[in-house]
Amino acid sequence: MTEQRIKSFPVSWEELHRTSKALAWRLLELGPFDGLIAVTRGGLVPAAIVARELEIRLIDTACISSYAGNERGKLDVLKPSPLAGDGSGWLIVDDLVDTGETAKALKLMLPKAHLATVYAKPAGRPLVDTFVTEVSQDTWIFFPWDLEPQPSTPIIGQR
């Protein structure tokens, strides 16, 4: 039996800011956008950075839960997008597309909105219109709000 390893990918506040700004650069030519939908909770910080860089002031949220701690759980739409219509001219920002379940729900709500994420895994990548960094499906991204300063184990010691 093959043991499945999970790769750890810690992201600092500085790295998240830099990569979110890179996302804004990629979106610059696609706008201007009428407004932005931040996907809570992970998409709030990248959305704030993108909104600042693109000078988008009309911002709302879609509240979707798909994780329980560090485990993927059942998709729970806590608050759908408040927009009427198909999302034309709107930008949706999230931190990550993983399996694509959240992205599918967002595309059903707002099929013509532009979906952008900072990170993308292979299973969800086809559902995202714009992203910056692709990581393998077996990578667990630790965002800055998940971390506290602590000593780290060298990669060789994690095997």
N, C-alpha and C positions, 0 to 999 in steps of 0.2 A: 504494500500500500504506500502510495506517495504522500508525503506530508506536504500540505499546502502552507507556504510561508506568506506572511503578510509583510510587505515592505513598509517601513515607517518613513514619512516625508514631512518633517516639521517645517512650518512656514512662520517666519518672524513677521512682526508688524511692518518692518521696513520692506521686506520682500513682498508682502501682500499689497502694500501701497504702490510699490514700483510696478508690480504685475497688473494691478488694477488700472494704473495710469497707462500702461501699454495697451490694455484692453480699450481704453478711451481713444488712444491713437488709432487703433484699428476701426473703431466705430465712427471716427470723425468724418470720413468720406461718405458714410452711409446716411448721415443726418442731413438736416436737423430733424430731431425727433419731437413729436408733440408732447411727450411726457415719458416718465420712467416708472416701471413697476419693479420694486425690490422684493425679492422672494425671501421671506423671513424663515429663519433668523440669519442664516449664513450669508445671504446676499445683501444684507443691510450695509455692511462696511464697504464692500466693493461698489455697491450702488451709490453710496454717498460720494466716493471718490470719482466715479464716472460722471455723476451728475454735476459735480463741481467743475471737472475738466471740460465738459461739453456745455456748461452753463444751462443745464436743465433744471428748472425750478418747480415744475409740476411733477410731484412724486407721490406714489401711493404704494400699497403693499398687497401681495397675495401671500396669505399665511398657510403654508403647507408643511406638515410634519411627516418625515419619512424615516427618521432615526429615533431609537430609544437608547440613549447613551451611545455606546460604540457599536450598536447592532442596528442593522436595517430592519425597520418594522413595517407595519402596514401604512400605506399612504393615507393621510388624513388631511383633507382640505378644511382647515379651520376657518378661513375667510377667503372666498374666491376673489378674483379680480373685481374691482368695483366698476370697471368700464362696461358700458353698453357698446355693442358692436363687435367687430372682429379683430380689433387691436391694430388696425392700419395706422401707421405712423408712430406707434409706441415701441419702446424698448423695454425688454424684461432683463433684469440682471440678477444672476445667482452666483454663488461662490464656485459651485462644482456641479457637473453632471456626472453621475455615477452609473446606475443601471438604466437611467432614462425615464423612470416612472414619474418623477416630478415634472420633467420636461414634457412628457406625454399629456399630463393633466393640464399644464399651462397651454400647450398647443391646442387642446380641445376648447379651453376657455377663450383664447385669443389667437386664432390660427394665423392671422396676418401680422402679428407683432414680431419683432426681431428679438430672438432669444440669444443672449450673450452670457458666457460664464468665464471665469478666470481659469479654471482647471476643467479638463475633460478626460474621462476614462473611455476606453474603446466601446463599451456597450451602449453608452449614451451619446457618444460623439456625433453620430448621424443626425440627431435631433436638434443640435445646437447650430445656430447660424454663424456665430463668431465665438472663438475662444482663444486663449493665449498659450497655455501649457498643457500638453497631454502627458498623463501618467498611466502606468500599467493598471490593469483592473485589480491586481492584487496589492495595490498600494493604498495605505491608509494615510490620508492627509491630516496632520494635526495643525489646525489653524491657531493663530495666536491666542484666541480666547479659550483654547483648550489646554494651554501650556502654562507651566510655572517653571522658573529657573531651577535646573537640577543637573547633576553630572550626567553625561551621556555615555552609553556603551559603544565602543567601536563596532563597526559593521561586522567584523570577523567574530566578535563575541556574541552576536545576535543569532548565530546559526545553531 
